[in-house]
Amino acid sequence: MRRKKGIEKGIEKGLNQVVLTAFKQGVDISLIANITNLNIEKVKSILAKEGLI
């Protein structure tokens, strides 16, 4: 069970990095959401945590 949690955490961290990198490269939030299969609010939340919006 612990291993599964670790894998999920790693996937989440990777998606967060994709969101941040794409946004910094000028990719629109709605396109980032579409590509990552995250909802727009989650994408905005990730960006807000990093102070980007």
C-alpha positions in Angstrom: 0.0 0.0 0.0 2.9 2.4 0.8 4.5 1.8 -2.5 1.2 2.7 -4.3 1.0 6.0 -2.4 4.6 6.7 -3.4 3.9 6.0 -7.1 0.8 8.3 -6.9 2.8 11.0 -5.3 5.5 10.7 -8.0 2.9 11.0 -10.7 1.4 14.0 -9.1 4.8 15.7 -8.8 5.5 15.0 -12.5 2.2 16.5 -13.5 2.8 19.5 -11.4 6.1 20.0 -13.2 4.5 19.7 -16.6 1.9 22.3 -15.6 4.6 24.7 -14.4 6.9 24.2 -17.4 4.1 24.6 -19.9 2.8 27.7 -18.3 6.3 29.3 -18.2 6.6 28.5 -21.9 3.3 30.4 -22.6 0.9 27.5 -23.0 -2.7 28.5 -22.2 -4.2 27.2 -19.0 -7.1 25.5 -20.8 -4.6 23.6 -23.1 -2.5 22.6 -20.1 -5.6 21.2 -18.4 -6.5 19.3 -21.6 -3.1 17.8 -22.0 -2.6 16.8 -18.4 -6.2 15.7 -17.9 -6.5 18.0 -14.9 -9.4 20.4 -14.5 -8.7 24.1 -14.9 -9.2 24.8 -11.2 -6.5 22.2 -10.3 -4.1 23.8 -12.9 -4.8 27.2 -11.4 -4.2 25.9 -7.9 -0.8 24.4 -8.9 0.2 27.7 -10.5 -1.1 29.8 -7.6 1.0 27.7 -5.1 4.1 28.7 -7.1 3.0 32.3 -7.2 2.6 32.3 -11.0 -1.0 33.6 -11.0 
